[in-house]
Structures are given as structure tokens and as C-alpha cells.
Amino acid sequence: MKIDGEFIKLDSFLKAVNAVSSGGEAKIAIQDGFVIVNGETETRRGRKLRPGDTVEVRGGKRYGVE
């Protein structure tokens, strides 16, 4: 997904790519350890994603940040 600014927060990114349907769902998925950023489990929903990062939802798709 191409972002407009310097970064996008992880929870907002998950909603933008339709990996989750709401902010609450994003919060739960992140806190429960279902989200992997650059190969490592990420539990901070405010994690700043920048171009070149990859995000994977366990059991789901992998997304690239552009």
C-alpha cells in the first residue's frame, strides 16, 4: 500500500488495507500478537510504519508499505 505521508500508524494501516474491519479489531489483533512487522511480532498499535516495511497478519496476507 502506498502511503501519502512519512509514516502511518499500524492500526490505521490495518484498517486501510482491510485486514481488519475496525479500530477495535485492529487493537485486539495487535495486542494478541497476531500482527508481524518486518518479521517480528508487534504489540504496539501506534507503531510507525514507513516505506519498505512489511506487515503480516498471522494466517492472512502480507502487505508492503510504499
N, CA, C and O atoms as a CHARMM CRD file, in Angstrom:
* protein
*
  264
    1    1 MET  N      0.84000  -1.17700   0.00000 PROA 1      0.00000
    2    1 MET  CA     0.00000   0.00000   0.00000 PROA 1      0.00000
    3    1 MET  C      0.88400   1.23800   0.00000 PROA 1      0.00000
    4    1 MET  O      1.85700   1.31200   0.75000 PROA 1      0.00000
    5    2 LYS  N      0.55500   2.18100  -0.81600 PROA 2      0.00000
    6    2 LYS  CA     1.29300   3.43800  -0.87600 PROA 2      0.00000
    7    2 LYS  C      0.72100   4.40700   0.14900 PROA 2      0.00000
    8    2 LYS  O     -0.49300   4.59600   0.22700 PROA 2      0.00000
    9    3 ILE  N      1.60000   5.01900   0.93400 PROA 3      0.00000
   10    3 ILE  CA     1.14500   5.99200   1.92300 PROA 3      0.00000
   11    3 ILE  C      1.47800   7.39700   1.43800 PROA 3      0.00000
   12    3 ILE  O      2.39700   7.58500   0.64100 PROA 3      0.00000
   13    4 ASP  N      0.72500   8.38200   1.92300 PROA 4      0.00000
   14    4 ASP  CA     0.91200   9.76100   1.47400 PROA 4      0.00000
   15    4 ASP  C      1.97100  10.50400   2.27200 PROA 4      0.00000
   16    4 ASP  O      2.69800  11.32500   1.71300 PROA 4      0.00000
   17    5 GLY  N      2.06900  10.23300   3.56100 PROA 5      0.00000
   18    5 GLY  CA     2.99700  10.96000   4.40800 PROA 5      0.00000
   19    5 GLY  C      4.28500  10.19700   4.65500 PROA 5      0.00000
   20    5 GLY  O      4.62000   9.25400   3.93700 PROA 5      0.00000
   21    6 GLU  N      5.00300  10.62600   5.69100 PROA 6      0.00000
   22    6 GLU  CA     6.27200   9.98900   6.07500 PROA 6      0.00000
   23    6 GLU  C      6.04500   8.62000   6.70300 PROA 6      0.00000
   24    6 GLU  O      6.86300   7.71400   6.54900 PROA 6      0.00000
   25    7 PHE  N      4.91600   8.47600   7.41900 PROA 7      0.00000
   26    7 PHE  CA     4.61300   7.21800   8.09300 PROA 7      0.00000
   27    7 PHE  C      3.11500   7.07000   8.25700 PROA 7      0.00000
   28    7 PHE  O      2.35700   8.01500   8.03700 PROA 7      0.00000
   29    8 ILE  N      2.68900   5.85900   8.65000 PROA 8      0.00000
   30    8 ILE  CA     1.30100   5.58000   9.01000 PROA 8      0.00000
   31    8 ILE  C      1.35200   4.66000  10.22900 PROA 8      0.00000
   32    8 ILE  O      2.21400   3.78600  10.32400 PROA 8      0.00000
   33    9 LYS  N      0.42600   4.86600  11.15400 PROA 9      0.00000
   34    9 LYS  CA     0.39600   4.02300  12.34500 PROA 9      0.00000
   35    9 LYS  C     -0.15800   2.64900  11.98900 PROA 9      0.00000
   36    9 LYS  O     -0.99600   2.50800  11.09900 PROA 9      0.00000
   37   10 LEU  N      0.32900   1.64800  12.70100 PROA 10     0.00000
   38   10 LEU  CA    -0.00800   0.26200  12.41300 PROA 10     0.00000
   39   10 LEU  C     -1.51100   0.01100  12.41400 PROA 10     0.00000
   40   10 LEU  O     -2.02300  -0.62900  11.49600 PROA 10     0.00000
   41   11 ASP  N     -2.22500   0.49700  13.41400 PROA 11     0.00000
   42   11 ASP  CA    -3.66800   0.23200  13.46600 PROA 11     0.00000
   43   11 ASP  C     -4.39100   0.86300  12.28300 PROA 11     0.00000
   44   11 ASP  O     -5.31200   0.26300  11.73000 PROA 11     0.00000
   45   12 SER  N     -3.98500   2.06100  11.89200 PROA 12     0.00000
   46   12 SER  CA    -4.58300   2.73000  10.73900 PROA 12     0.00000
   47   12 SER  C     -4.26500   1.99100   9.44900 PROA 12     0.00000
   48   12 SER  O     -5.10500   1.90300   8.55300 PROA 12     0.00000
   49   13 PHE  N     -3.05300   1.46200   9.35500 PROA 13     0.00000
   50   13 PHE  CA    -2.64300   0.70600   8.17300 PROA 13     0.00000
   51   13 PHE  C     -3.50400  -0.53900   8.01500 PROA 13     0.00000
   52   13 PHE  O     -3.97100  -0.84200   6.91700 PROA 13     0.00000
   53   14 LEU  N     -3.71300  -1.26200   9.11500 PROA 14     0.00000
   54   14 LEU  CA    -4.51700  -2.48300   9.05600 PROA 14     0.00000
   55   14 LEU  C     -5.93900  -2.20000   8.58300 PROA 14     0.00000
   56   14 LEU  O     -6.52400  -2.98900   7.84100 PROA 14     0.00000
   57   15 LYS  N     -6.49100  -1.06500   9.02000 PROA 15     0.00000
   58   15 LYS  CA    -7.82900  -0.69000   8.55700 PROA 15     0.00000
   59   15 LYS  C     -7.79400  -0.29800   7.07900 PROA 15     0.00000
   60   15 LYS  O     -8.69900  -0.65300   6.32400 PROA 15     0.00000
   61   16 ALA  N     -6.76500   0.42300   6.66600 PROA 16     0.00000
   62   16 ALA  CA    -6.67400   0.90500   5.28400 PROA 16     0.00000
   63   16 ALA  C     -6.56700  -0.23000   4.26700 PROA 16     0.00000
   64   16 ALA  O     -7.08400  -0.11700   3.15500 PROA 16     0.00000
   65   17 VAL  N     -5.90000  -1.32100   4.64100 PROA 17     0.00000
   66   17 VAL  CA    -5.74900  -2.44800   3.71100 PROA 17     0.00000
   67   17 VAL  C     -6.85100  -3.49500   3.90900 PROA 17     0.00000
   68   17 VAL  O     -6.80800  -4.57100   3.31300 PROA 17     0.00000
   69   18 ASN  N     -7.82800  -3.17200   4.74400 PROA 18     0.00000
   70   18 ASN  CA    -8.96300  -4.06100   5.03300 PROA 18     0.00000
   71   18 ASN  C     -8.55300  -5.39500   5.65500 PROA 18     0.00000
   72   18 ASN  O     -9.22200  -6.40900   5.45800 PROA 18     0.00000
   73   19 ALA  N     -7.45200  -5.38800   6.40400 PROA 19     0.00000
   74   19 ALA  CA    -7.04900  -6.58700   7.14800 PROA 19     0.00000
   75   19 ALA  C     -7.93700  -6.76000   8.37300 PROA 19     0.00000
   76   19 ALA  O     -8.11200  -7.87100   8.87300 PROA 19     0.00000
   77   20 VAL  N     -8.49700  -5.64500   8.85200 PROA 20     0.00000
   78   20 VAL  CA    -9.45800  -5.64900   9.96000 PROA 20     0.00000
   79   20 VAL  C    -10.60300  -4.71700   9.56900 PROA 20     0.00000
   80   20 VAL  O    -10.46500  -3.89400   8.66400 PROA 20     0.00000
   81   21 SER  N    -11.72200  -4.85500  10.25500 PROA 21     0.00000
   82   21 SER  CA   -12.88100  -4.03500   9.89100 PROA 21     0.00000
   83   21 SER  C    -13.06000  -2.79700  10.76100 PROA 21     0.00000
   84   21 SER  O    -13.84200  -1.90800  10.42300 PROA 21     0.00000
   85   22 SER  N    -12.33500  -2.73300  11.89000 PROA 22     0.00000
   86   22 SER  CA   -12.49900  -1.58300  12.77800 PROA 22     0.00000
   87   22 SER  C    -11.22700  -1.34700  13.59100 PROA 22     0.00000
   88   22 SER  O    -10.33400  -2.19200  13.65000 PROA 22     0.00000
   89   23 GLY  N    -11.17700  -0.18100  14.20900 PROA 23     0.00000
   90   23 GLY  CA   -10.04900   0.12600  15.07700 PROA 23     0.00000
   91   23 GLY  C     -9.98600  -0.79300  16.27900 PROA 23     0.00000
   92   23 GLY  O     -8.90200  -1.16100  16.73000 PROA 23     0.00000
   93   24 GLY  N    -11.14200  -1.16400  16.79700 PROA 24     0.00000
   94   24 GLY  CA   -11.19300  -2.08600  17.92600 PROA 24     0.00000
   95   24 GLY  C    -10.65700  -3.45900  17.55700 PROA 24     0.00000
   96   24 GLY  O     -9.95000  -4.09300  18.34000 PROA 24     0.00000
   97   25 GLU  N    -11.00000  -3.91200  16.36100 PROA 25     0.00000
   98   25 GLU  CA   -10.49900  -5.19800  15.89100 PROA 25     0.00000
   99   25 GLU  C     -8.98700  -5.13600  15.68500 PROA 25     0.00000
  100   25 GLU  O     -8.27900  -6.10000  15.97500 PROA 25     0.00000
  101   26 ALA  N     -8.49300  -4.00400  15.18400 PROA 26     0.00000
  102   26 ALA  CA    -7.04600  -3.82500  14.99800 PROA 26     0.00000
  103   26 ALA  C     -6.34000  -3.88400  16.34800 PROA 26     0.00000
  104   26 ALA  O     -5.30600  -4.53900  16.48500 PROA 26     0.00000
  105   27 LYS  N     -6.89600  -3.20200  17.34000 PROA 27     0.00000
  106   27 LYS  CA    -6.30500  -3.17400  18.67400 PROA 27     0.00000
  107   27 LYS  C     -6.17800  -4.58300  19.24800 PROA 27     0.00000
  108   27 LYS  O     -5.13300  -4.94400  19.79100 PROA 27     0.00000
  109   28 ILE  N     -7.22700  -5.36600  19.12900 PROA 28     0.00000
  110   28 ILE  CA    -7.22000  -6.72800  19.66400 PROA 28     0.00000
  111   28 ILE  C     -6.20500  -7.60200  18.92600 PROA 28     0.00000
  112   28 ILE  O     -5.43700  -8.33200  19.55300 PROA 28     0.00000
  113   29 ALA  N     -6.20400  -7.52600  17.58900 PROA 29     0.00000
  114   29 ALA  CA    -5.27500  -8.34200  16.79700 PROA 29     0.00000
  115   29 ALA  C     -3.82700  -8.01900  17.15300 PROA 29     0.00000
  116   29 ALA  O     -2.99200  -8.91600  17.26000 PROA 29     0.00000
  117   30 ILE  N     -3.53700  -6.73200  17.33500 PROA 30     0.00000
  118   30 ILE  CA    -2.16800  -6.31300  17.66100 PROA 30     0.00000
  119   30 ILE  C     -1.80000  -6.75800  19.07100 PROA 30     0.00000
  120   30 ILE  O     -0.73500  -7.34000  19.27500 PROA 30     0.00000
  121   31 GLN  N     -2.66100  -6.49400  20.04000 PROA 31     0.00000
  122   31 GLN  CA    -2.37000  -6.85700  21.43000 PROA 31     0.00000
  123   31 GLN  C     -2.24100  -8.36300  21.62500 PROA 31     0.00000
  124   31 GLN  O     -1.47900  -8.81900  22.47700 PROA 31     0.00000
  125   32 ASP  N     -2.98000  -9.13000  20.84100 PROA 32     0.00000
  126   32 ASP  CA    -2.94500 -10.58800  20.97200 PROA 32     0.00000
  127   32 ASP  C     -1.79300 -11.22500  20.20100 PROA 32     0.00000
  128   32 ASP  O     -1.65600 -12.44800  20.19000 PROA 32     0.00000
  129   33 GLY  N     -0.96000 -10.40100  19.55600 PROA 33     0.00000
  130   33 GLY  CA     0.23800 -10.90700  18.89700 PROA 33     0.00000
  131   33 GLY  C      0.01500 -11.51100  17.52100 PROA 33     0.00000
  132   33 GLY  O      0.81900 -12.32300  17.06300 PROA 33     0.00000
  133   34 PHE  N     -1.07100 -11.12300  16.85500 PROA 34     0.00000
  134   34 PHE  CA    -1.37100 -11.67400  15.53400 PROA 34     0.00000
  135   34 PHE  C     -0.75400 -10.87700  14.38900 PROA 34     0.00000
  136   34 PHE  O     -0.90400 -11.25200  13.22600 PROA 34     0.00000
  137   35 VAL  N     -0.06800  -9.78900  14.70100 PROA 35     0.00000
  138   35 VAL  CA     0.48300  -8.92100  13.65500 PROA 35     0.00000
  139   35 VAL  C      2.01100  -8.96800  13.70600 PROA 35     0.00000
  140   35 VAL  O      2.61700  -8.82600  14.76800 PROA 35     0.00000
  141   36 ILE  N      2.60900  -9.16700  12.54800 PROA 36     0.00000
  142   36 ILE  CA     4.05800  -9.25600  12.42600 PROA 36     0.00000
  143   36 ILE  C      4.54900  -8.12300  11.53300 PROA 36     0.00000
  144   36 ILE  O      4.06200  -7.94900  10.41600 PROA 36     0.00000
  145   37 VAL  N      5.50800  -7.35900  12.02500 PROA 37     0.00000
  146   37 VAL  CA     6.09900  -6.26100  11.24600 PROA 37     0.00000
  147   37 VAL  C      7.57400  -6.57400  11.03900 PROA 37     0.00000
  148   37 VAL  O      8.32200  -6.76800  11.99700 PROA 37     0.00000
  149   38 ASN  N      7.97500  -6.61900   9.79200 PROA 38     0.00000
  150   38 ASN  CA     9.36700  -6.90500   9.42900 PROA 38     0.00000
  151   38 ASN  C      9.88800  -8.17400  10.10500 PROA 38     0.00000
  152   38 ASN  O     11.03100  -8.22400  10.56000 PROA 38     0.00000
  153   39 GLY  N      9.02500  -9.20800  10.16500 PROA 39     0.00000
  154   39 GLY  CA     9.43800 -10.49600  10.69300 PROA 39     0.00000
  155   39 GLY  C      9.35100 -10.65600  12.19300 PROA 39     0.00000
  156   39 GLY  O      9.67700 -11.72200  12.71500 PROA 39     0.00000
  157   40 GLU  N      8.91300  -9.61300  12.91100 PROA 40     0.00000
  158   40 GLU  CA     8.81700  -9.69300  14.36900 PROA 40     0.00000
  159   40 GLU  C      7.40700  -9.34600  14.83300 PROA 40     0.00000
  160   40 GLU  O      6.77100  -8.44000  14.29300 PROA 40     0.00000
  161   41 THR  N      6.92300 -10.07600  15.84200 PROA 41     0.00000
  162   41 THR  CA     5.60900  -9.79000  16.39400 PROA 41     0.00000
  163   41 THR  C      5.59900  -8.38900  16.96400 PROA 41     0.00000
  164   41 THR  O      6.50600  -8.00000  17.70000 PROA 41     0.00000
  165   42 GLU  N      4.56300  -7.62500  16.61900 PROA 42     0.00000
  166   42 GLU  CA     4.44100  -6.23100  17.07400 PROA 42     0.00000
  167   42 GLU  C      3.18700  -6.08400  17.92600 PROA 42     0.00000
  168   42 GLU  O      2.09500  -6.45900  17.49900 PROA 42     0.00000
  169   43 THR  N      3.34100  -5.53800  19.13400 PROA 43     0.00000
  170   43 THR  CA     2.20300  -5.37400  20.03700 PROA 43     0.00000
  171   43 THR  C      1.86700  -3.90900  20.29200 PROA 43     0.00000
  172   43 THR  O      1.01200  -3.61000  21.12600 PROA 43     0.00000
  173   44 ARG  N      2.52100  -3.00000  19.59200 PROA 44     0.00000
  174   44 ARG  CA     2.23100  -1.56400  19.75200 PROA 44     0.00000
  175   44 ARG  C      1.37600  -1.10200  18.57200 PROA 44     0.00000
  176   44 ARG  O      1.82600  -1.11000  17.42600 PROA 44     0.00000
  177   45 ARG  N      0.14200  -0.70200  18.86800 PROA 45     0.00000
  178   45 ARG  CA    -0.72700  -0.30700  17.75900 PROA 45     0.00000
  179   45 ARG  C     -0.32000   1.03200  17.16200 PROA 45     0.00000
  180   45 ARG  O     -0.71200   1.34500  16.03800 PROA 45     0.00000
  181   46 GLY  N      0.44100   1.81200  17.87300 PROA 46     0.00000
  182   46 GLY  CA     0.90900   3.09600  17.36900 PROA 46     0.00000
  183   46 GLY  C      2.23700   3.00700  16.63700 PROA 46     0.00000
  184   46 GLY  O      2.82200   4.03500  16.29700 PROA 46     0.00000
  185   47 ARG  N      2.72000   1.80500  16.38900 PROA 47     0.00000
  186   47 ARG  CA     3.99100   1.60200  15.67700 PROA 47     0.00000
  187   47 ARG  C      3.94500   2.35200  14.35400 PROA 47     0.00000
  188   47 ARG  O      2.99900   2.19500  13.58200 PROA 47     0.00000
  189   48 LYS  N      4.94700   3.15500  14.09200 PROA 48     0.00000
  190   48 LYS  CA     5.00600   3.91900  12.85100 PROA 48     0.00000
  191   48 LYS  C      5.58800   3.05300  11.74400 PROA 48     0.00000
  192   48 LYS  O      6.69600   2.52900  11.86300 PROA 48     0.00000
  193   49 LEU  N      4.83200   2.91400  10.67700 PROA 49     0.00000
  194   49 LEU  CA     5.28400   2.16500   9.50900 PROA 49     0.00000
  195   49 LEU  C      5.77500   3.14400   8.46000 PROA 49     0.00000
  196   49 LEU  O      5.16200   4.18200   8.21100 PROA 49     0.00000
  197   50 ARG  N      6.89200   2.78900   7.85600 PROA 50     0.00000
  198   50 ARG  CA     7.48100   3.63700   6.82500 PROA 50     0.00000
  199   50 ARG  C      7.67600   2.81500   5.55600 PROA 50     0.00000
  200   50 ARG  O      7.67400   1.58600   5.60800 PROA 50     0.00000
  201   51 PRO  N      7.84400   3.48700   4.41200 PROA 51     0.00000
  202   51 PRO  CA     8.06900   2.74100   3.17100 PROA 51     0.00000
  203   51 PRO  C      9.20200   1.71700   3.33800 PROA 51     0.00000
  204   51 PRO  O     10.24900   2.01100   3.91600 PROA 51     0.00000
  205   52 GLY  N      8.96200   0.51600   2.81900 PROA 52     0.00000
  206   52 GLY  CA     9.92600  -0.57500   2.93600 PROA 52     0.00000
  207   52 GLY  C      9.55500  -1.58500   4.00900 PROA 52     0.00000
  208   52 GLY  O     10.06400  -2.70600   4.00300 PROA 52     0.00000
  209   53 ASP  N      8.66700  -1.20200   4.93700 PROA 53     0.00000
  210   53 ASP  CA     8.22000  -2.13100   5.98000 PROA 53     0.00000
  211   53 ASP  C      7.25500  -3.15200   5.38800 PROA 53     0.00000
  212   53 ASP  O      6.57100  -2.87700   4.40100 PROA 53     0.00000
  213   54 THR  N      7.20800  -4.32800   6.00000 PROA 54     0.00000
  214   54 THR  CA     6.22500  -5.34000   5.62700 PROA 54     0.00000
  215   54 THR  C      5.39300  -5.69400   6.85300 PROA 54     0.00000
  216   54 THR  O      5.89800  -5.74900   7.97400 PROA 54     0.00000
  217   55 VAL  N      4.11900  -5.93000   6.61500 PROA 55     0.00000
  218   55 VAL  CA     3.18000  -6.26000   7.68200 PROA 55     0.00000
  219   55 VAL  C      2.46000  -7.54000   7.29200 PROA 55     0.00000
  220   55 VAL  O      1.99200  -7.69100   6.16300 PROA 55     0.00000
  221   56 GLU  N      2.38000  -8.45900   8.24600 PROA 56     0.00000
  222   56 GLU  CA     1.67600  -9.72000   8.00500 PROA 56     0.00000
  223   56 GLU  C      0.72500  -9.97200   9.16000 PROA 56     0.00000
  224   56 GLU  O      1.07800  -9.81200  10.32800 PROA 56     0.00000
  225   57 VAL  N     -0.48900 -10.37100   8.80900 PROA 57     0.00000
  226   57 VAL  CA    -1.45000 -10.77800   9.82500 PROA 57     0.00000
  227   57 VAL  C     -1.42400 -12.29700   9.81700 PROA 57     0.00000
  228   57 VAL  O     -1.66000 -12.91800   8.78000 PROA 57     0.00000
  229   58 ARG  N     -1.14100 -12.89600  10.95900 PROA 58     0.00000
  230   58 ARG  CA    -0.98800 -14.36300  11.02700 PROA 58     0.00000
  231   58 ARG  C     -2.17800 -15.05700  10.40800 PROA 58     0.00000
  232   58 ARG  O     -3.33400 -14.75400  10.70600 PROA 58     0.00000
  233   59 GLY  N     -1.86200 -15.99300   9.53900 PROA 59     0.00000
  234   59 GLY  CA    -2.91200 -16.72900   8.84800 PROA 59     0.00000
  235   59 GLY  C     -3.53100 -15.94900   7.70700 PROA 59     0.00000
  236   59 GLY  O     -4.51200 -16.38800   7.10500 PROA 59     0.00000
  237   60 GLY  N     -2.96200 -14.79300   7.40800 PROA 60     0.00000
  238   60 GLY  CA    -3.54000 -13.95100   6.36200 PROA 60     0.00000
  239   60 GLY  C     -2.51300 -13.48900   5.36000 PROA 60     0.00000
  240   60 GLY  O     -1.53200 -14.17700   5.07800 PROA 60     0.00000
  241   61 LYS  N     -2.75600 -12.32200   4.83500 PROA 61     0.00000
  242   61 LYS  CA    -1.90900 -11.78300   3.78400 PROA 61     0.00000
  243   61 LYS  C     -0.70800 -11.01100   4.33000 PROA 61     0.00000
  244   61 LYS  O     -0.64800 -10.64600   5.50400 PROA 61     0.00000
  245   62 ARG  N      0.23500 -10.78000   3.43300 PROA 62     0.00000
  246   62 ARG  CA     1.39800  -9.94200   3.73200 PROA 62     0.00000
  247   62 ARG  C      1.24500  -8.66200   2.91500 PROA 62     0.00000
  248   62 ARG  O      0.88200  -8.70300   1.74000 PROA 62     0.00000
  249   63 TYR  N      1.52500  -7.53000   3.55100 PROA 63     0.00000
  250   63 TYR  CA     1.36600  -6.22900   2.91100 PROA 63     0.00000
  251   63 TYR  C      2.68800  -5.47200   2.94400 PROA 63     0.00000
  252   63 TYR  O      3.42500  -5.54200   3.92700 PROA 63     0.00000
  253   64 GLY  N      2.97700  -4.76500   1.89100 PROA 64     0.00000
  254   64 GLY  CA     4.15400  -3.91700   1.84400 PROA 64     0.00000
  255   64 GLY  C      3.75400  -2.46000   1.96900 PROA 64     0.00000
  256   64 GLY  O      2.69800  -2.05100   1.48600 PROA 64     0.00000
  257   65 VAL  N      4.60300  -1.68200   2.61800 PROA 65     0.00000
  258   65 VAL  CA     4.36600  -0.23800   2.74400 PROA 65     0.00000
  259   65 VAL  C      5.24000   0.44600   1.70400 PROA 65     0.00000
  260   65 VAL  O      6.44700   0.21200   1.64100 PROA 65     0.00000
  261   66 GLU  N      4.62200   1.29200   0.89000 PROA 66     0.00000
  262   66 GLU  CA     5.36100   2.01900  -0.14700 PROA 66     0.00000
  263   66 GLU  C      5.31100   3.50300   0.11400 PROA 66     0.00000
  264   66 GLU  O      5.87600   4.28400  -0.65100 PROA 66     0.00000
